[in-house]
Amino acid sequence: GWLPTSGRGGIEHYVLPTIALSWLSTAAIMRLTRSSMLNVLESDFVTFARLKGVGEGTVIWKHALRNSLVSVVTYAGLTLATLLGGAVIIEQIFAWPGLGSLMVTSVYARDFPVVQAGVFVASVVFVLASIVVDILYGVVDPRIRHGRTPCASSRRRRCPTCRALPRGRSGAATPWFRRCSWRRSSSSASSAGP
């Protein structure tokens, strides 16, 4: 046949195990990417980018995709544990020598040090994947990299008229030459809290 069903060899030996292992998670990631892209494409910043005249390709690939990838990266990191568990079954079905086959034969032979080493290696891989996912958050979303959230950046916004910072929680009085309608509206909004 075209694709061998067992053993190791060239590239053709990787096709069926790869499809069998990644079929479910690929479909779930595609659905999640689609739904998060649809949510982001309805956002105000995407509409604003389109109104500025930015090309549709740039809007989709640079603005929308980067903001929608945070949930996709999270889900992809969590599915790694499922892929590690599924690799044991895939190695048994396709007769591949690997960590999963070693673990199964070690359990049957009651070789506990090998089982412990296999569990340790799998847990280290999972922890490293979690660290990589955390690093990818900063790559995908610059607000996470710089430690800025929309709330934190809006507190530092200056008045467009007089360039003054809004009042703090202390409610310190401002000089007469720094007062403007923006400061009155921002201070009245902050004092009208619950």
CYANA upper distance limits for C-alpha pairs under 8 A (distance plus 0.5 A):
  2 TRP  CA     12 GLU  CA      8.49
  3 LEU  CA     12 GLU  CA      6.35
  3 LEU  CA     13 HIS  CA      7.19
  3 LEU  CA     15 VAL  CA      7.88
  3 LEU  CA     16 LEU  CA      7.77
  4 PRO  CA     12 GLU  CA      7.47
  4 PRO  CA     13 HIS  CA      6.33
  5 THR  CA     13 HIS  CA      7.86
  5 THR  CA     16 LEU  CA      7.72
  5 THR  CA     94 PHE  CA      6.47
  6 SER  CA     13 HIS  CA      7.91
  6 SER  CA     93 ILE  CA      8.33
  6 SER  CA     94 PHE  CA      5.00
  6 SER  CA     95 ALA  CA      5.74
  6 SER  CA     96 TRP  CA      7.47
  7 GLY  CA     13 HIS  CA      7.68
  7 GLY  CA     94 PHE  CA      7.16
  7 GLY  CA     95 ALA  CA      6.04
  7 GLY  CA     96 TRP  CA      6.10
  8 ARG  CA     13 HIS  CA      6.40
  8 ARG  CA     14 TYR  CA      8.50
  8 ARG  CA     96 TRP  CA      6.99
  9 GLY  CA     13 HIS  CA      6.27
 10 GLY  CA     14 TYR  CA      8.00
 11 ILE  CA     15 VAL  CA      7.59
 13 HIS  CA     17 PRO  CA      8.22
 14 TYR  CA     18 THR  CA      6.47
 15 VAL  CA     19 ILE  CA      6.73
 16 LEU  CA     20 ALA  CA      6.56
 17 PRO  CA     21 LEU  CA      6.49
 17 PRO  CA     90 ILE  CA      6.93
 17 PRO  CA     94 PHE  CA      7.46
 18 THR  CA     22 SER  CA      6.49
 19 ILE  CA     23 TRP  CA      6.04
 20 ALA  CA     90 ILE  CA      7.99
 21 LEU  CA     83 LEU  CA      7.28
 21 LEU  CA     86 GLY  CA      7.07
 21 LEU  CA     87 ALA  CA      7.47
 21 LEU  CA     90 ILE  CA      7.35
 22 SER  CA     26 THR  CA      6.30
 22 SER  CA     83 LEU  CA      8.05
 23 TRP  CA     27 ALA  CA      6.94
 24 LEU  CA     28 ALA  CA      6.87
 25 SER  CA     29 ILE  CA      6.58
 25 SER  CA     79 THR  CA      7.47
 26 THR  CA     30 MET  CA      6.60
 27 ALA  CA     31 ARG  CA      6.77
 28 ALA  CA     32 LEU  CA      6.65
 29 ILE  CA     33 THR  CA      6.49
 29 ILE  CA     72 VAL  CA      7.02
 29 ILE  CA     75 TYR  CA      7.87
 29 ILE  CA     76 ALA  CA      7.59
 30 MET  CA     34 ARG  CA      6.65
 31 ARG  CA     35 SER  CA      6.73
 32 LEU  CA     36 SER  CA      6.59
 32 LEU  CA     71 SER  CA      8.33
 32 LEU  CA     72 VAL  CA      6.94
 33 THR  CA     37 MET  CA      6.44
 33 THR  CA     68 SER  CA      7.54
 33 THR  CA     69 LEU  CA      7.63
 33 THR  CA     72 VAL  CA      6.63
 34 ARG  CA     38 LEU  CA      6.70
 35 SER  CA     39 ASN  CA      6.86
 36 SER  CA     40 VAL  CA      6.67
 36 SER  CA     68 SER  CA      5.80
 36 SER  CA     69 LEU  CA      8.32
 36 SER  CA     71 SER  CA      8.18
 37 MET  CA     41 LEU  CA      6.47
 37 MET  CA     64 ALA  CA      7.07
 37 MET  CA     65 LEU  CA      7.04
 37 MET  CA     68 SER  CA      6.07
 38 LEU  CA     42 GLU  CA      7.14
 39 ASN  CA     43 SER  CA      7.49
 40 VAL  CA     46 VAL  CA      7.99
 40 VAL  CA     64 ALA  CA      6.34
 40 VAL  CA     67 ASN  CA      7.57
 40 VAL  CA     68 SER  CA      6.83
 41 LEU  CA     46 VAL  CA      6.49
 41 LEU  CA     47 THR  CA      8.30
 41 LEU  CA     60 ILE  CA      8.42
 41 LEU  CA     64 ALA  CA      6.72
 42 GLU  CA     46 VAL  CA      7.54
 42 GLU  CA     47 THR  CA      7.85
 43 SER  CA     47 THR  CA      7.10
 44 ASP  CA     48 PHE  CA      6.57
 45 PHE  CA     49 ALA  CA      6.58
 46 VAL  CA     50 ARG  CA      6.75
 46 VAL  CA     59 VAL  CA      7.19
 46 VAL  CA     63 HIS  CA      7.49
 46 VAL  CA     64 ALA  CA      7.39
 47 THR  CA     51 LEU  CA      6.68
 48 PHE  CA     52 LYS  CA      6.69
 49 ALA  CA     53 GLY  CA      7.14
 49 ALA  CA     54 VAL  CA      6.20
 49 ALA  CA     59 VAL  CA      7.25
 50 ARG  CA     54 VAL  CA      5.91
 50 ARG  CA     55 GLY  CA      7.69
 50 ARG  CA     56 GLU  CA      7.80
 50 ARG  CA     59 VAL  CA      7.62
 54 VAL  CA     58 THR  CA      7.15
 54 VAL  CA     59 VAL  CA      7.05
 55 GLY  CA     59 VAL  CA      6.74
 56 GLU  CA     60 ILE  CA      6.65
 57 GLY  CA     61 TRP  CA      6.41
 57 GLY  CA     62 LYS  CA      8.42
 58 THR  CA     62 LYS  CA      5.75
 58 THR  CA     63 HIS  CA      7.46
 59 VAL  CA     63 HIS  CA      5.58
 59 VAL  CA     64 ALA  CA      6.68
 60 ILE  CA     64 ALA  CA      5.44
 60 ILE  CA     65 LEU  CA      6.44
 61 TRP  CA     65 LEU  CA      5.75
 61 TRP  CA     66 ARG  CA      7.74
 62 LYS  CA     66 ARG  CA      6.64
 63 HIS  CA     67 ASN  CA      7.09
 64 ALA  CA     68 SER  CA      6.70
 65 LEU  CA     69 LEU  CA      6.58
 66 ARG  CA     70 VAL  CA      8.11
 66 ARG  CA    140 VAL  CA      6.04
 66 ARG  CA    141 ASP  CA      7.14
 67 ASN  CA    140 VAL  CA      7.68
 67 ASN  CA    141 ASP  CA      6.93
 68 SER  CA     72 VAL  CA      7.75
 69 LEU  CA     73 VAL  CA      6.43
 69 LEU  CA    140 VAL  CA      7.26
 70 VAL  CA     74 THR  CA      6.85
 70 VAL  CA    137 TYR  CA      6.88
 70 VAL  CA    140 VAL  CA      7.26
 70 VAL  CA    141 ASP  CA      7.72
 71 SER  CA     75 TYR  CA      6.74
 72 VAL  CA     76 ALA  CA      6.55
 73 VAL  CA     77 GLY  CA      6.65
 73 VAL  CA    133 VAL  CA      6.99
 73 VAL  CA    136 LEU  CA      8.03
 73 VAL  CA    137 TYR  CA      8.09
 74 THR  CA     78 LEU  CA      6.87
 74 THR  CA    133 VAL  CA      7.27
 75 TYR  CA     79 THR  CA      6.70
 76 ALA  CA     80 LEU  CA      7.18
 77 GLY  CA    129 ALA  CA      6.89
 77 GLY  CA    130 SER  CA      6.80
 77 GLY  CA    133 VAL  CA      6.60
 78 LEU  CA     82 THR  CA      8.23
 79 THR  CA     83 LEU  CA      6.80
 80 LEU  CA     84 LEU  CA      6.65
 80 LEU  CA    126 PHE  CA      7.49
 80 LEU  CA    129 ALA  CA      8.11
 81 ALA  CA     85 GLY  CA      6.78
 81 ALA  CA    126 PHE  CA      7.11
 82 THR  CA     86 GLY  CA      6.48
 83 LEU  CA     87 ALA  CA      6.45
 84 LEU  CA     88 VAL  CA      7.62
 84 LEU  CA    122 ALA  CA      7.79
 85 GLY  CA     89 ILE  CA      7.94
 86 GLY  CA     90 ILE  CA      6.70
 87 ALA  CA     91 GLU  CA      6.41
 87 ALA  CA    100 GLY  CA      6.74
 88 VAL  CA     92 GLN  CA      6.95
 88 VAL  CA     99 LEU  CA      7.91
 88 VAL  CA    100 GLY  CA      4.41
 88 VAL  CA    101 SER  CA      6.78
 88 VAL  CA    103 MET  CA      8.46
 88 VAL  CA    104 VAL  CA      8.23
 89 ILE  CA     93 ILE  CA      6.73
 89 ILE  CA    100 GLY  CA      7.85
 90 ILE  CA     94 PHE  CA      6.54
 91 GLU  CA     95 ALA  CA      6.05
 91 GLU  CA     96 TRP  CA      5.21
 91 GLU  CA     97 PRO  CA      7.29
 91 GLU  CA     98 GLY  CA      7.29
 91 GLU  CA    100 GLY  CA      6.77
 91 GLU  CA    101 SER  CA      6.59
 92 GLN  CA     96 TRP  CA      7.13
 92 GLN  CA    100 GLY  CA      8.15
 92 GLN  CA    101 SER  CA      6.70
 96 TRP  CA    101 SER  CA      7.80
 97 PRO  CA    101 SER  CA      6.38
 97 PRO  CA    102 LEU  CA      7.83
 98 GLY  CA    102 LEU  CA      6.66
 99 LEU  CA    103 MET  CA      6.58
 99 LEU  CA    118 GLY  CA      7.38
100 GLY  CA    104 VAL  CA      6.78
101 SER  CA    105 THR  CA      6.69
102 LEU  CA    106 SER  CA      6.46
103 MET  CA    107 VAL  CA      6.63
103 MET  CA    114 VAL  CA      7.74
103 MET  CA    115 VAL  CA      6.25
103 MET  CA    118 GLY  CA      6.92
104 VAL  CA    108 TYR  CA      6.87
105 THR  CA    109 ALA  CA      6.58
106 SER  CA    110 ARG  CA      6.29
106 SER  CA    111 ASP  CA      5.46
106 SER  CA    112 PHE  CA      7.60
106 SER  CA    114 VAL  CA      6.91
106 SER  CA    115 VAL  CA      6.66
107 VAL  CA    111 ASP  CA      6.79
107 VAL  CA    112 PHE  CA      7.72
107 VAL  CA    115 VAL  CA      7.19
111 ASP  CA    115 VAL  CA      7.05
112 PHE  CA    116 GLN  CA      6.52
113 PRO  CA    117 ALA  CA      6.63
114 VAL  CA    118 GLY  CA      6.61
115 VAL  CA    119 VAL  CA      6.68
116 GLN  CA    120 PHE  CA      6.57
117 ALA  CA    121 VAL  CA      6.65
118 GLY  CA    122 ALA  CA      6.67
119 VAL  CA    123 SER  CA      6.59
120 PHE  CA    124 VAL  CA      6.62
121 VAL  CA    125 VAL  CA      6.70
122 ALA  CA    126 PHE  CA      6.74
123 SER  CA    127 VAL  CA      6.65
124 VAL  CA    128 LEU  CA      6.57
125 VAL  CA    129 ALA  CA      6.59
126 PHE  CA    130 SER  CA      6.78
127 VAL  CA    131 ILE  CA      6.83
128 LEU  CA    132 VAL  CA      6.69
129 ALA  CA    133 VAL  CA      6.66
130 SER  CA    134 ASP  CA      6.80
131 ILE  CA    135 ILE  CA      6.78
132 VAL  CA    136 LEU  CA      6.56
133 VAL  CA    137 TYR  CA      6.84
134 ASP  CA    138 GLY  CA      7.68
135 ILE  CA    139 VAL  CA      7.27
136 LEU  CA    140 VAL  CA      6.49
137 TYR  CA    141 ASP  CA      6.37
137 TYR  CA    144 ILE  CA      7.24
137 TYR  CA    145 ARG  CA      8.06
138 GLY  CA    142 PRO  CA      6.30
138 GLY  CA    143 ARG  CA      8.06
138 GLY  CA    144 ILE  CA      5.77
138 GLY  CA    145 ARG  CA      4.77
139 VAL  CA    145 ARG  CA      7.61
141 ASP  CA    145 ARG  CA      7.35
142 PRO  CA    146 HIS  CA      6.79
143 ARG  CA    147 GLY  CA      6.44
143 ARG  CA    148 ARG  CA      5.34
143 ARG  CA    149 THR  CA      6.47
144 ILE  CA    148 ARG  CA      6.69
144 ILE  CA    149 THR  CA      7.79
148 ARG  CA    152 ALA  CA      6.46
148 ARG  CA    153 SER  CA      6.71
149 THR  CA    153 SER  CA      6.71
150 PRO  CA    154 SER  CA      6.59
151 CYS  CA    155 ARG  CA      6.95
152 ALA  CA    156 ARG  CA      7.47
153 SER  CA    157 ARG  CA      7.14
155 ARG  CA    166 PRO  CA      8.05
156 ARG  CA    165 LEU  CA      7.19
156 ARG  CA    166 PRO  CA      8.15
157 ARG  CA    165 LEU  CA      7.10
157 ARG  CA    166 PRO  CA      8.04
158 ARG  CA    163 ARG  CA      5.60
158 ARG  CA    164 ALA  CA      5.84
158 ARG  CA    165 LEU  CA      5.25
158 ARG  CA    166 PRO  CA      7.30
159 CYS  CA    163 ARG  CA      5.04
159 CYS  CA    164 ALA  CA      5.78
159 CYS  CA    165 LEU  CA      6.86
159 CYS  CA    166 PRO  CA      7.79
159 CYS  CA    182 TRP  CA      6.81
159 CYS  CA    183 ARG  CA      7.68
161 THR  CA    180 CYS  CA      7.89
161 THR  CA    182 TRP  CA      8.24
162 CYS  CA    178 ARG  CA      6.89
162 CYS  CA    179 ARG  CA      8.33
162 CYS  CA    180 CYS  CA      7.68
164 ALA  CA    178 ARG  CA      7.40
166 PRO  CA    183 ARG  CA      6.63
166 PRO  CA    186 SER  CA      7.23
166 PRO  CA    187 SER  CA      7.62
167 ARG  CA    171 GLY  CA      6.36
167 ARG  CA    172 ALA  CA      7.29
167 ARG  CA    183 ARG  CA      8.06
167 ARG  CA    186 SER  CA      8.41
167 ARG  CA    187 SER  CA      6.81
168 GLY  CA    172 ALA  CA      7.75
174 THR  CA    178 ARG  CA      6.86
174 THR  CA    179 ARG  CA      7.21
175 PRO  CA    179 ARG  CA      7.27
179 ARG  CA    183 ARG  CA      6.78
179 ARG  CA    184 ARG  CA      7.94
180 CYS  CA    184 ARG  CA      7.02
181 SER  CA    185 SER  CA      6.65
182 TRP  CA    186 SER  CA      6.54
183 ARG  CA    187 SER  CA      6.39
184 ARG  CA    188 SER  CA      6.43
185 SER  CA    189 ALA  CA      6.53
186 SER  CA    190 SER  CA      6.69
187 SER  CA    191 SER  CA      6.59
188 SER  CA    192 ALA  CA      6.57
189 ALA  CA    193 GLY  CA      7.74
